[in-house]
Structure formats: structure tokens, C-alpha cells
């Protein structure tokens, strides 16, 4: 197993290099040893945990602010069943976490211990800030928290230049809640390479996190949706938040200056996409004509392939139902429709 120990990059170090804070001790919000899954989910809804931090700040590549808001307001339930059933990377991350911690201890000689509690920021005006630590590091003044991560082939790309931004947010949130000075992040990449990064407490980063989280939590308390982004998570959340349309209804946004600017930009962007899609298709067809029967074409800067997919056999359900219409009643499958967004310009 290859191991690398490094600090954040120079730019990250400059951001993290700030004055030491006043030390304090986090409140013990809830003991987690005997919590059921339902109780655990309810506890998570009562504040912003460290794994929620990046999403609450709009910096999580996997979850939008809107989806997190829907979870915190109880509109949708956070799906962690796969963690227990073994159908998701989250499951393997949980199973491998003790092994990552054991390797960390062997390599660094630092002792670690479980923290079987959800912690809460001691300041009443930051009551919404919760943290569930993987491990506490004991017996060394250098570092106090250990965060264990695992990443597969796709996720490993995010660790090429150091700790990903969404993990930095998570760890800085933990440092903010606990009052600690530094943490180690130990990540297992693709099951065979281990890297250990040190994250030092940054007061300026923590101030931004607290401000963003406070604004997000106000949206939760006031039941007001936060702003949306361009992510698939936001698209899914919007479909769940507004699943139905009112037939023949209309909303007049003609006097909304911002909405009209957004509509004009939408039209311009669609035309831009169509123009570039046409150019892309032309170049693709020109290269296909030059390739003829070759599977691969090689260039100075890379290559392309043009391969035929394997033949397959599928069930002709239309013909089957035509001969046996009773099957539709015997084996129905209901598929919920989703709202489609259509653009009409003058």
C-alpha cells in the first residue's frame, strides 16, 4: 500500500494560515451508540452536520442546497438504506473506515478513539452547527481530529491536488464546532493507495462557513427554498418540490426584471448550444468519413473510436400486448410522469 503524507497546497495553506482561536469544548448533543436509524435521521434534521456543510454553502458536487433544504424540512427523506444493504459506495466507506483508522494509527503512531456522540457548537447563536466525528486523535498536540475517507476510480480524481473543497468544508466545520486546531484526513484511494493530509483551522474560512450556514438554516426555519444551481441534484429536487402543474394556469413574470433577463439569456444560450452542436456533428461526421472501416483514429493530441455495439434481443412489448392485452392488467407497472420544460420565444 503506497502512502503519501502532505499538507495542503500553497494557496490552500495561505487561506488556512490564520490566528489561533480561543479554545472551547463542544456540547454533547446526542449519544449515538443506541440510536436507531429513524432516530439518527431525526437527529440529523435538527441541524447542519459536518457532512452537510458543503451543500449548505453551495459547494457540494453531489448535493445541492435545495435538496439539502428539502431533507432538513422533511419534504424528502435522506436515503441511507443502501449504506446498510451494501448497494452503494457509502456502504463500503463505512465498512472500510475502521481499517483506514487502523492504518493511520500504525503509520503515524497516533492513538485514535471513537466519538459516539453528535456534538453541538457551544454558542447559542450557532446551535444549528452539529458534528459527528469519525475519530478523535489523542496523545498529541499536533492534531485532534481524524476524518477517514475512501474513494474509487472516479472519486480519486478529486484528490489529485489535495483535499477536495467539499471535504475541506466538512473538516473546517468540525474544527469550528469542537474548537480544535487541526485535523488529519486519511483517504484510501482505489483500495491500494493511502494519503494523509493535515487541515489547520482557519478563522476566515470558518467565518464564511458560519455565515453561509446561518443563512441556509434561516431558510429551513422560515420554510423558504434557497437558491438553485445547475446541478442534477437541484433538477431532481425541483421535480420533487413541484411535481404537478395546474392545468391552464399561468404566472406573469413580464414585470420581473431579473426573470426577463434570465429568459433572454436562456434563449441566447439555447442558440449557442444549437450552433455548437451543429459544428460538433459536422466535425464528427467528417472524421467518420475519413475513418471508414477503422475502429480507431489516432491524432497528435489523442484518439477517437467508432465501434458497433453488440447485437441484442429485447422484448417487443407492443406486439405482445397487441396479442395478449390482458397482460397489461395482470402485470401493470405505473410510471410517474415528470414535468417537462419547453421554451417558446416570439
N, C-alpha and C positions, 0 to 999 in steps of 0.2 A: 504494500500500500504506500503510494507516494504521499508525502506530506510537505506542505509549504506553510510557513508562518510569516505573515506580513501585516503591516499597518495599512491604513487607508492611503490612497494616492495623495500626492502633494496638495492638489486642490481640495480634496476632502479634508485633509489634515488641517489646512488653513481655516476651513469652515469650523472644524471641531475644536480648534485651539482657542479656548476662551477661559475666563476667570473661573475659579473653583466656586461652587455654590455653598450655601450653608447646608450642613448635613442634617437629615431628619430621618425618621423611621415611618414607613408606610403603615397604614391601618390594615388589620387583618379583616377583610370584608366578609369572606365566607370560607369555611373549611371545605375542601373538595374531596376528601377521602371517601365519604359515603354518599356523595351526590349521585342521584340517578341521572339518566340522560335528559329527561324532561326538566329536572331541577337545574341541571347545568345550563341548558338553553335559556331558562328563565333568568338565571343569574347574569348571563351574557347580555341579555336585553336591558339590564339596568344601568349600563354604562358603556364606555368605549374602551375595549381591551387593547392590549398592545398589538394583536394581530389585526385589529380594526383600524389602527391609526392611519396607515397609508390610504385606505379607502376613504376615511373621514376627511383626509386632507386632499383628496382627489389625485393621489399618486400611486394607486394600486393598479397594476396592469391586468389584474384578473377580476376585480370587483369595482363597480362604480359607486359614487356617493349615493346615487338614487337607490341602487339595490341594497346597500347597507342600511339606508334610511327605512326601506320597506321591511327589512328584518327587525330593526330596532323598534319600529312602530307596530310590529305584529301582523303586518299585512301578508308577509310570506314567512315561512319557517326556514331557518338555516339548515340545509341538508347535510347532516353529518352521518347519516346511516351508512354510507359507503365506507366511512372510517372503520366501522365495526365489522362490516361484511367482506372487506378485502377487495373491493372493486375499484379502488382509486389510489393515486399516489399518496393521498393523505394517510391511508391505512399503513402503507409501508414506511412513511415518515414516522408514524407513531411507533411502529414495531422496532424500527432501527434506532430510535432516539437513545435508548439506554446503551446500545453498543457504541454509538458516536460519543456519548459522555464517558464511557469506559476508556475508549481510545484516547480521548482528550486528557483524562487523568493520567494515563500511562505515559503519554508523551510529554506533558507539562509538569508532572509531579504535583499538580494542584488537586486537592480534595474537593469533591462536589457533593451536594446533598439536595434531595428533592424539597420543593417548597409546596406543600399540599394545601394551598390556600389561594384564593383570589385576593390580591392586595388592592388597596384604595389609597389615592392621594390624601394626605392628612389635612390639607387645606379645604375648608368647607366650600369655597368658591370653585374648587376643582374636583368636587365629589364624583363627577362623571368619569374621571380618569381611573380605570381599573387595569390591573396587570396580573397575568398568570405566568410566572417564570418557569422555564424548563428546569433550571438548577441554580442554586446559589454556590458560588465558589468561596471556600473557607480557607483560612490559614495563610492568606497572602494579601498584602496591602495593594498589590498591583491591579487586581481585578476582582469584582464581586459577583458578577452575573455570568452564566453560561447559557447561550442560546444555541441549540442544536438544529441543524438543517440537513436535508438530503435533497439532491437534485439529479434528475435523469438527464438523458441526452439533450432534450430541448431546454430544460431549465438551467443546465450547466453553462449555457451560453451567456446567461445573465451575470455569471460570476467571473467572467474573463478579466474584467477591470477592477475587481474588488467586490465589496459587499453591495448588492443591488440597492437602489434607493428605497424600495418599499421595505426591505429588511432593516436598513439604517433607521427609517422612521419607527419601526417596531422597537428597536433596541433603545433609541433615544427616548421613546415613550416609557419604557421600563425604567430607565435611569431617572426620568422625571418623577415617576410615581414613587420610586424607592428612595430617592435622594442619594443614590450611589454614584461613584465616579467613573467607572469603566466596566466594560463587558467584553467577553470573548465570544465570537461567533465561530463555531466549528461546523464546517459543511463537508458532507460526504458527496463527492461528485461521481456519478455513474457507477457507484459501488466499488471504486478502486482507488480513488484519489481523495486525500483529505487536506483541507486548508483551514488555517486558524487565523482569524482577523481580530484585531483589537479595535474597539469603538470607544472613544473617550467622550465623556459628557460634554455637550455643547450648550451653553445657556442661550445663545442666539437661536439655535435650531429649536430648542425646547420652547422658547417664547413663541415662535411661529406655529409650532405644533399645538400649543395650548390655545392660541387664538383661533386656529382653524377648527380644532375640536370643539371649542366653546360655541362657535357659530353653527357647527353641524348639530350639536346637542340642542341648541335652541330650536333648530328645525324639527328635531324629534319631539321636544316638549310642546311646541306650538302646532305640531302636526302639519307643517308646511314642507312640501317637497323641496330638496336642494336643487341646485343647477345640474343640468345633464351634460354628458360629454359624448364623444364619438364612439365609445366602446360597445362591444357586443353585449356587455353586461347592462349598459343603460338601455339598449334596444329591448332586451328581454324584460327589464324592469318596467319600461313604458307599456309594453303589451300586457303585463300583469296588472299594472296600476289602472290602465284604461282599456279593458278588454272588449268593451262593447261600444258601439256608436248608436246615437239616437237617430232613427230614420228621418230624413228630410230636414234635419237640424243644421244650423249654420252659425258660425261665430264671425262677427265683423271685426277684422283687425286692420281695416283700411286707415284708421286714425292712429294706430300704434306705429310710431316712427321706427322703433327697433325691429318690430316684426316685418315691416315693409322692406327694411334694409336686408334682413335675413332672407326674405323671399327673393329679392333681386340677386343676392349672392348665390342662392340656391339655383336659380335659372342659369347664371353665368358658369357656375361650377359644373352643372349638367352638360352644358355646351362644351366646356373644356374637356370633360371626360369623354364625350362622344367623339370629339375631334381627335384626341389622343388614342382612343380605342380603334378608330379607323386607321390611323397611322400604324399602330401596333399590328393590326391584322394584315395590312399591306406588307410590312416587313416580314412577318411570319410566313405569308404565302410565297413571297419572293425567295426566301431561304428554302422552303419546302420544294419549290420548283427546281432549285439547284441541287438539293439532296437526292431527288428522285427515289431510288430504292434503298439508299443507305440508311442505316439505323441511327448513326451519329454523325454530326458535322463538327469539326474542330476549328477553333479560331485562335488568334493570338491571346484573347482575353478570356477564353472559356470554351464551352461546347453546348450543343443542343442535341436532344434525341427526338426521334419521330418513330414511335413504335405502335404496332397494332395491339390492342388489348386482346386477351384470351376470349375465345367464344364462350358463351354462357347460355344456360337454359333457364327461363323463368316461366312462371305460371301465367297463362293468358286468362286473367280473372274475368275480363269482359265476355270472352267466348264461353267460359264455364258458367257464368251467371245467366247467360242467354239460354243455355240448355237446362240449367238447374236453378231457376230463380228462387226456389225455396231455400237455397243455401244462405242467401242474404239474411233471412230471418233466423236461421239456425246458428249462424256464426257471424253475428254483426260486430263491427269494430267502429266505434264512434271516434271521430277525429275532430277536435275542436278547431274551428276556424280562427285565424288571426287577422287583425286589421291590416289592410294594405294601404300604403301611402302613394297616391297618384298626384302628379303635377299637371296643372293646366295653366298655360300662360296665354295672354292676349296676343 
